[in-house]
Amino acid sequence: MNRDLGKTLPVSSQVAGWYDDPEDPTQQRYWDGNAWTDQRRPQEGPPPFQGQFGQPKTQDFPKYGQAAEHGQVYGGGSAQSPGQSPSQFGQQAPQQGGYPAYPQSSQGFGYQAQGSGTTPDGQMLSGWWRRVFARIIDSILAWFIALPLTGYFYYQSSKVMNAWVEDVLDAARAGSSTPVSVPPEVFKWAIPASLLGALVMFVYEYLFLVAKGRTPGKMATGIAVRLRDAPGKPPRGAAAKRSALLLVLTMAGSIPVVGLFASLALLLNYLWPLWDDKKQALHDKIAATNVVRV
Protein backbone atom coordinates (compact mmCIF):
# COMPACT_ATOMS: atom_id res chain seq x y z
CA MET A 1 0.00 0.00 0.00
CA ASN A 2 1.37 3.40 -0.97
CA ARG A 3 2.17 6.02 1.61
CA ASP A 4 2.40 8.77 -0.97
CA LEU A 5 -0.93 10.60 -1.09
CA GLY A 6 -0.28 11.74 -4.65
CA LYS A 7 -0.49 8.14 -5.85
CA THR A 8 -3.63 6.14 -6.24
CA LEU A 9 -4.19 4.01 -3.15
CA PRO A 10 -5.25 0.44 -4.02
CA VAL A 11 -8.17 0.51 -1.62
CA SER A 12 -11.10 0.99 -3.98
CA SER A 13 -12.98 -1.73 -2.08
CA GLN A 14 -12.75 0.17 1.18
CA VAL A 15 -16.05 1.76 2.21
CA ALA A 16 -16.26 5.55 2.39
CA GLY A 17 -15.70 7.11 5.80
CA TRP A 18 -13.34 8.89 8.17
CA TYR A 19 -9.82 7.41 8.57
CA ASP A 20 -6.51 8.58 9.99
CA ASP A 21 -4.92 11.23 7.79
CA PRO A 22 -1.72 9.74 6.30
CA GLU A 23 -0.15 13.21 6.39
CA ASP A 24 -1.11 14.11 9.96
CA PRO A 25 -1.92 11.42 12.60
CA THR A 26 -3.61 14.04 14.82
CA GLN A 27 -6.38 14.43 12.22
CA GLN A 28 -8.85 12.28 10.37
CA ARG A 29 -9.53 12.57 6.64
CA TYR A 30 -12.58 11.51 4.60
CA TRP A 31 -12.14 8.66 2.09
CA ASP A 32 -15.02 8.68 -0.47
CA GLY A 33 -14.54 5.06 -1.48
CA ASN A 34 -12.17 5.86 -4.35
CA ALA A 35 -9.87 8.69 -3.27
CA TRP A 36 -9.04 11.01 -0.40
CA THR A 37 -11.14 14.21 -0.16
CA ASP A 38 -10.12 17.57 1.33
CA GLN A 39 -12.39 17.11 4.37
CA ARG A 40 -10.40 16.87 7.60
CA ARG A 41 -11.24 16.98 11.28
CA PRO A 42 -9.42 16.45 14.59
CA GLN A 43 -9.18 13.00 16.10
CA GLU A 44 -12.19 12.27 18.35
CA GLY A 45 -10.10 10.22 20.75
CA PRO A 46 -6.72 8.54 20.95
CA PRO A 47 -5.80 7.80 17.31
CA PRO A 48 -6.36 4.05 16.92
CA PHE A 49 -3.82 3.78 14.09
CA GLN A 50 -0.55 5.62 13.55
CA GLY A 51 0.72 3.73 10.51
CA GLN A 52 -0.26 3.86 6.87
CA PHE A 53 -3.89 3.93 5.80
CA GLY A 54 -5.76 0.82 6.90
CA GLN A 55 -2.84 -0.76 8.82
CA PRO A 56 -1.80 -0.29 12.45
CA LYS A 57 1.70 0.81 13.31
CA THR A 58 3.69 -1.56 15.50
CA GLN A 59 3.82 -0.22 19.06
CA ASP A 60 5.82 -1.15 22.11
CA PHE A 61 2.76 -1.30 24.35
CA PRO A 62 -0.62 -2.83 23.50
CA LYS A 63 -3.70 -0.64 23.70
CA TYR A 64 -6.45 -1.23 26.16
CA GLY A 65 -8.17 -4.46 25.17
CA GLN A 66 -5.39 -5.67 22.83
CA ALA A 67 -3.60 -8.97 23.36
CA ALA A 68 0.04 -8.75 24.43
CA GLU A 69 2.74 -11.21 23.32
CA HIS A 70 2.30 -13.62 26.26
CA GLY A 71 -1.49 -13.97 26.09
CA GLN A 72 -2.41 -11.23 28.58
CA VAL A 73 -4.71 -8.38 27.72
CA TYR A 74 -3.79 -4.85 28.72
CA GLY A 75 -6.52 -3.64 31.03
CA GLY A 76 -7.63 -7.11 32.16
CA GLY A 77 -9.06 -10.23 30.56
CA SER A 78 -7.46 -12.92 28.49
CA ALA A 79 -6.18 -12.93 24.94
CA GLN A 80 -8.42 -14.31 22.24
CA SER A 81 -7.60 -17.10 19.90
CA PRO A 82 -6.82 -16.27 16.26
CA GLY A 83 -10.24 -17.48 15.16
CA GLN A 84 -12.12 -15.14 17.47
CA SER A 85 -13.07 -11.58 16.68
CA PRO A 86 -11.97 -9.04 19.29
CA SER A 87 -14.70 -7.76 21.57
CA GLN A 88 -12.64 -5.78 24.07
CA PHE A 89 -13.29 -2.10 24.67
CA GLY A 90 -12.34 -0.04 21.65
CA GLN A 91 -11.47 -2.97 19.37
CA GLN A 92 -13.11 -3.83 16.06
CA ALA A 93 -12.79 -6.99 14.00
CA PRO A 94 -10.93 -6.27 10.75
CA GLN A 95 -12.75 -6.66 7.49
CA GLN A 96 -11.41 -8.82 4.72
CA GLY A 97 -8.17 -7.34 3.44
CA GLY A 98 -7.09 -5.96 6.82
CA TYR A 99 -9.29 -2.85 6.81
CA PRO A 100 -10.82 -1.94 10.16
CA ALA A 101 -14.57 -2.33 10.49
CA TYR A 102 -16.75 0.57 11.55
CA PRO A 103 -17.68 0.46 15.22
CA GLN A 104 -21.23 0.09 16.36
CA SER A 105 -22.69 3.11 18.08
CA SER A 106 -22.25 1.54 21.53
CA GLN A 107 -18.66 0.34 21.12
CA GLY A 108 -15.60 2.21 22.30
CA PHE A 109 -13.35 4.45 20.30
CA GLY A 110 -13.46 4.24 16.55
CA TYR A 111 -13.20 6.26 13.40
CA GLN A 112 -16.58 7.92 13.62
CA ALA A 113 -18.99 8.66 16.41
CA GLN A 114 -22.31 7.83 14.77
CA GLY A 115 -25.00 10.46 15.19
CA SER A 116 -27.50 12.65 13.42
CA GLY A 117 -24.73 14.63 11.71
CA THR A 118 -23.52 11.78 9.47
CA THR A 119 -24.69 8.90 7.32
CA PRO A 120 -24.18 5.38 8.76
CA ASP A 121 -20.79 5.17 6.98
CA GLY A 122 -19.66 8.54 8.33
CA GLN A 123 -20.25 11.09 5.54
CA MET A 124 -21.20 14.54 6.82
CA LEU A 125 -24.83 15.60 6.27
CA SER A 126 -25.76 18.95 4.77
CA GLY A 127 -27.08 21.76 6.92
CA TRP A 128 -30.59 23.10 6.32
CA TRP A 129 -29.55 26.49 4.93
CA ARG A 130 -27.33 24.94 2.27
CA ARG A 131 -30.32 22.99 1.06
CA VAL A 132 -32.47 26.13 1.02
CA PHE A 133 -29.97 28.11 -1.06
CA ALA A 134 -29.54 25.16 -3.44
CA ARG A 135 -33.33 24.94 -3.90
CA ILE A 136 -33.58 28.67 -4.62
CA ILE A 137 -30.82 28.47 -7.25
CA ASP A 138 -32.40 25.41 -8.89
CA SER A 139 -35.87 26.99 -8.89
CA ILE A 140 -34.57 30.09 -10.68
CA LEU A 141 -32.69 28.02 -13.27
CA ALA A 142 -35.66 25.71 -13.88
CA TRP A 143 -37.97 28.73 -14.25
CA PHE A 144 -35.81 30.14 -17.04
CA ILE A 145 -35.58 26.73 -18.72
CA ALA A 146 -39.39 26.41 -18.62
CA LEU A 147 -40.03 29.97 -19.81
CA PRO A 148 -40.36 29.07 -23.52
CA LEU A 149 -43.18 26.68 -22.53
CA THR A 150 -44.85 28.76 -19.85
CA GLY A 151 -44.26 32.32 -21.13
CA TYR A 152 -47.45 32.53 -23.20
CA PHE A 153 -49.60 31.33 -20.29
CA TYR A 154 -47.98 33.79 -17.89
CA TYR A 155 -48.57 36.60 -20.36
CA GLN A 156 -52.28 35.81 -20.77
CA SER A 157 -52.70 35.37 -17.02
CA SER A 158 -51.08 38.74 -16.34
CA LYS A 159 -53.43 40.45 -18.83
CA VAL A 160 -56.46 39.06 -17.02
CA MET A 161 -55.02 39.99 -13.64
CA ASN A 162 -54.26 43.55 -14.73
CA ALA A 163 -57.82 43.97 -15.99
CA TRP A 164 -59.15 42.65 -12.68
CA VAL A 165 -56.99 45.05 -10.68
CA GLU A 166 -58.34 47.95 -12.76
CA ASP A 167 -61.90 46.84 -12.02
CA VAL A 168 -61.15 46.72 -8.30
CA LEU A 169 -59.63 50.22 -8.36
CA ASP A 170 -62.57 51.60 -10.36
CA ALA A 171 -65.01 50.09 -7.87
CA ALA A 172 -63.07 51.62 -4.98
CA ARG A 173 -63.03 55.08 -6.61
CA ALA A 174 -66.79 54.82 -7.22
CA GLY A 175 -67.35 54.00 -3.56
CA SER A 176 -68.86 50.62 -4.35
CA SER A 177 -68.96 48.15 -1.45
CA THR A 178 -69.57 45.18 -3.72
CA PRO A 179 -66.44 42.94 -3.75
CA VAL A 180 -64.97 42.15 -7.14
CA SER A 181 -64.11 38.43 -7.31
CA VAL A 182 -61.10 37.04 -9.13
CA PRO A 183 -62.20 36.04 -12.64
CA PRO A 184 -62.01 32.27 -13.36
CA GLU A 185 -60.02 33.05 -16.50
CA VAL A 186 -57.00 33.76 -14.31
CA PHE A 187 -56.89 30.07 -13.31
CA LYS A 188 -57.41 29.06 -16.92
CA TRP A 189 -53.93 30.43 -17.71
CA ALA A 190 -52.17 30.20 -14.35
CA ILE A 191 -52.77 26.50 -13.74
CA PRO A 192 -51.23 25.26 -17.03
CA ALA A 193 -48.23 27.54 -16.45
CA SER A 194 -47.74 26.10 -12.95
CA LEU A 195 -48.12 22.50 -14.13
CA LEU A 196 -45.62 22.93 -16.95
CA GLY A 197 -43.15 24.61 -14.60
CA ALA A 198 -43.47 21.75 -12.09
CA LEU A 199 -42.95 19.16 -14.82
CA VAL A 200 -39.80 20.91 -16.06
CA MET A 201 -38.49 21.04 -12.47
CA PHE A 202 -39.10 17.29 -12.13
CA VAL A 203 -37.15 16.46 -15.31
CA TYR A 204 -34.40 18.95 -14.39
CA GLU A 205 -33.82 17.46 -10.95
CA TYR A 206 -34.20 13.82 -12.01
CA LEU A 207 -31.70 14.05 -14.86
CA PHE A 208 -29.06 15.86 -12.80
CA LEU A 209 -29.38 13.47 -9.85
CA VAL A 210 -29.06 10.39 -12.07
CA ALA A 211 -26.16 11.83 -14.08
CA LYS A 212 -24.16 13.63 -11.37
CA GLY A 213 -25.85 13.03 -8.03
CA ARG A 214 -26.33 16.80 -7.62
CA THR A 215 -28.14 19.66 -9.33
CA PRO A 216 -26.40 22.96 -10.27
CA GLY A 217 -27.77 24.51 -7.08
CA LYS A 218 -26.28 21.71 -5.00
CA MET A 219 -23.00 22.01 -6.89
CA ALA A 220 -22.87 25.70 -6.00
CA THR A 221 -23.46 25.00 -2.30
CA GLY A 222 -21.17 21.96 -2.03
CA ILE A 223 -23.78 19.28 -1.36
CA ALA A 224 -25.06 16.15 -3.13
CA VAL A 225 -27.75 13.45 -2.89
CA ARG A 226 -26.96 9.80 -2.11
CA LEU A 227 -28.69 6.79 -0.65
CA ARG A 228 -28.50 6.91 3.11
CA ASP A 229 -26.94 3.45 3.34
CA ALA A 230 -24.74 3.54 0.22
CA PRO A 231 -22.37 6.21 -1.16
CA GLY A 232 -22.41 7.41 -4.75
CA LYS A 233 -25.06 8.76 -7.09
CA PRO A 234 -28.63 7.72 -6.24
CA PRO A 235 -30.18 5.06 -8.51
CA ARG A 236 -32.90 6.05 -10.95
CA GLY A 237 -35.69 4.69 -8.79
CA ALA A 238 -34.65 6.74 -5.78
CA ALA A 239 -34.18 9.89 -7.87
CA ALA A 240 -37.64 9.41 -9.41
CA LYS A 241 -39.35 8.90 -6.03
CA ARG A 242 -37.60 11.91 -4.56
CA SER A 243 -38.57 14.26 -7.39
CA ALA A 244 -42.07 12.79 -7.84
CA LEU A 245 -43.27 13.84 -4.37
CA LEU A 246 -42.21 17.44 -5.07
CA LEU A 247 -43.94 17.28 -8.46
CA VAL A 248 -47.22 16.01 -7.00
CA LEU A 249 -47.31 18.58 -4.19
CA THR A 250 -46.41 21.44 -6.55
CA MET A 251 -49.07 20.45 -9.08
CA ALA A 252 -51.68 20.02 -6.36
CA GLY A 253 -50.81 23.50 -5.11
CA SER A 254 -52.26 24.95 -8.32
CA ILE A 255 -55.72 23.52 -7.69
CA PRO A 256 -58.15 25.86 -5.87
CA VAL A 257 -58.94 24.85 -2.26
CA VAL A 258 -56.85 21.67 -2.49
CA GLY A 259 -53.85 23.87 -3.23
CA LEU A 260 -53.90 25.31 0.29
CA PHE A 261 -53.33 21.91 1.89
CA ALA A 262 -50.80 20.90 -0.75
CA SER A 263 -48.83 24.10 -0.18
CA LEU A 264 -48.80 23.47 3.57
CA ALA A 265 -47.59 19.91 2.97
CA LEU A 266 -44.84 21.19 0.65
CA LEU A 267 -43.73 23.70 3.29
CA LEU A 268 -43.73 20.98 5.95
CA ASN A 269 -41.63 18.79 3.66
CA TYR A 270 -38.95 21.47 3.31
CA LEU A 271 -38.91 22.19 7.06
CA TRP A 272 -38.77 18.52 8.11
CA PRO A 273 -34.92 18.23 8.21
CA LEU A 274 -34.83 20.87 10.97
CA TRP A 275 -36.10 18.39 13.56
CA ASP A 276 -35.54 15.01 11.91
CA ASP A 277 -32.80 12.95 13.58
CA LYS A 278 -31.48 11.88 10.15
CA LYS A 279 -31.88 15.35 8.60
CA GLN A 280 -34.18 13.95 5.93
CA ALA A 281 -37.02 15.80 4.26
CA LEU A 282 -40.17 13.79 3.54
CA HIS A 283 -39.05 13.25 -0.06
CA ASP A 284 -35.74 11.92 1.32
CA LYS A 285 -37.58 9.43 3.52
CA ILE A 286 -39.64 8.13 0.59
CA ALA A 287 -36.48 7.62 -1.50
CA ALA A 288 -34.21 6.56 1.45
CA THR A 289 -31.74 9.33 0.56
CA ASN A 290 -29.66 11.90 2.40
CA VAL A 291 -28.23 15.23 1.31
CA VAL A 292 -24.54 15.26 2.22
CA ARG A 293 -21.53 17.58 2.14
CA VAL A 294 -19.01 16.90 -0.62
N, C-alpha and C positions, 0 to 999 in steps of 0.2 A: 504494500500500500504506500502511495506516495505521500511524503510530508510536504512537498511543495504545493502551495495553494494554487499556483498558476497552472498546474497540470490537472488533467481530468482524473478525479479520484474514481477508482473502479468499484464504486459502491452504489450503482444504480438501483440495486435491489433493496437498499436500505430505505425504510419508511421515512417520510418527511418529519421533521421535528427539531427540537433544540438539542445541540450537542456541544461538548467542549470546543472552544475556538482553538484551532491548531496554532494560531499566531499568538494567543494570549490565554493561558490557562485560568486566569481570574475571571474570564468572561465565557458566555455561551453564545453560539452562533447558530442561525437557522439554516438547516439543510432541507431544500424543497423536494428531495427525492431524486434529483439529478445533479444538482450543483449547489455550492454555498451561495447564500444571499448576503446582502449587506446588513441584515438585521442582527443586532447584538444586544446583549443584556448582561448584567452582572450575575455571577454564580448565586444561586439561591441557597447554598449551603456549602459544606466542604466539597470541593470539586472531586467527584468520584473517580475521574480518570485524569492523569497528567501526561499520558503518552500520546501517540498519534491517534487520529480519529478512529474510534471504534475499538481500540485496544488499550488495556491498562498498562501503565508504566510499572515496571518492577520496583517494589519498595522494600525497605529494610524491615518495616513493621507492618503487620496485617491490620486492616481496618476493623472496626467493630463488626463482629459477625462473620469475619473471614477466617478460613481455616489456616492455622500456622503449619510449619513443616512437620511437627511431631504430633499432629492430630488434635491439638487443642485449639479452641476458638477464642479469639481475643474478645473479652467481655463476657465470657461464660459459655457453657454448652460444649457439645462435642462436634468434631469435624464430621462432615457428611461424606458418604461414599461417592465415587465418581459418577455413579448412575443417578444420584439424587440431585434434584434442583435445589439451590440454596433458598432457605426461607428465613434466614436471620435478618435482623433489623437492618434495613438499608440495602439489602442485596437483591439482585434480580437475576433470574436465569437467563443466560445468553441465548439469543436466537441462533438459528442455523447460520454458520459463517462467522460466528464470534461477535456479532453485534449485540449490544445490550438491549434487553427488552424494556419497554416502557413500564414504569411502576404503576400499580393500581393506586387509586386515590388514597387508600388507607395504609400504604406501605412506605415507610421511611423516606430517606433522601433519594432523589432521582433527578432525571433531567428536567422534568417539568411538573410543577405543582398544578394538577388539573383543577379547573375552575370555570366560572362563567366567562372568563376573558379569552379562552382558547377553544379550539376544536379538540376532540379526543386525542388527536396525534400531536397537539401542541402548537398549531398555527394560530397567530394572534387574530382575534375578531375585530371587525371594523367598529368604530364608534358611530353613534347615531347621526351626528352632524355631517360626517363624511358621506353617509348614505343620502342625507337630505340634499346636500350640494350636488352630488352625482345625479340624483333624480331631477333636479332643476335643470342642469345642463342637458340631460338627455331629453327632457320634455321640450326644451327650446329647439334642439336640433331636430327632433321628430316633427315638431310643428312646421318648421320650414320645409322639411322633406314632403310633408303632406299637403302643403299649400297649393300646389298645382291641382290637387284633387278637391280640396275643400274651399279654395278661394272664391269660386262662384257662389257657393251656398252662403258663405260668410257675407259676401257682398249683398245678396238679396235679403238676407236676414237683417243686415244693418239698415237697408232702405226702409223695411217695414218698421223697425224699431225707431228710426228717426221720425217717421210719420206719426207714430204713436206718441212720442215725446211731444211733438208739436201740438197734437190734439189735447194732451194733458195740460200744456201751458196755456192754450187758448181757453180751455174750460176754467182754469184758475183765474185768468184775466177777466173772464166774463162773470166770475163769482158763482159759478155753478158748483153745487155740492154733490152732484152725481159723479161717482167714481168712474173713471175710464179704464176698462179692463184691457189686459194685454191681448192683442189680436191673435187668434189661433195660427195665423199665417207665419208668425214668428217661429213657432215650433216646426212648421212645415220645412223651413230652411235650416234651422239651428240643429235639429236632431240628426239629419243626414251628415252635416258637417262634423258633429261630435262623434258619430259612429265611424266615419271614415278616418278621423284623426286617431281614434282608439285602435282601429285595425292596423294603421300604419305603425303605431307605437308597439303593438304586439309583434309584428314582423321585424321591426328594428331591433327590439330587445332579444327576441328569439335567435335571430341570425348571429348577432354579436356574441351572445353567450355560447352558442354551439361552436362558433369559429374561434373565439379568443378567450372565452370565459369571463369577459368583461366588456361593458359598453364604453363608448367614448367618455361619458361622464365619470364612470368608474376608473377609467385610465387616468383621467385628469386628477382624481382624488386619491389615487394609489390603493384602490381596493378591487376585489374580484369576487366572483361567485364560484363556489365549489360544493360538492356533496359534503355533508357534515362528517361522514365517516370515511371519506376517501378524497385524497388531494387530486388536483387537476381540473380540467374543464368539466362542467356538468354534462351528463349525457342528454341526448335530445328529449327524452321523456321528461326529465326533471326540468329542463329549460321550458318546455311547452306547458307543463303544469304551473310553473312559477308565473309565466307571463299570462296564462289563460285567466287566472283569478283576477288579475288587474284589468284585463280586457272586459270580463263580465261585469265587474263592479263599475267600470267607467261607462260602459254602454248603458247599464241600468240607471246610471245617474242622469241620463238624458231623458228618461221617461218621467212625465209629470206624476207627482205624488210618490210613486215608487222611487224616484230619483233621490228624494230626501233621505230615505233609509239606506239606499245604496251609497250615497255620499258619506253618510256617517260610518258605514262599514268600511269604506275605503280609507277614511281618516283613522279609524281604529286600527286598521291593518298597518298603516305607516307608523303609528305610535307604539305598536306592540313591542318592538325591541327594547323600548325604554325600561320595561319591567320584566321582560322575559329572561329567565336564567340562562338561556342559550343565545340570547340576542337575536332571535329569529322573528321576522314579521310573519303574518299568517300565511302569506304566499311562500315563505321559506319552509314553514312547517308542512304544507301540502307537498312540496317538492323535496323535503328532507335536505335542504341546502343551508349554507351559511355564507354570509358576506365577510370576507377576511381581508387583512392587510397584506399587501404584496410589496 
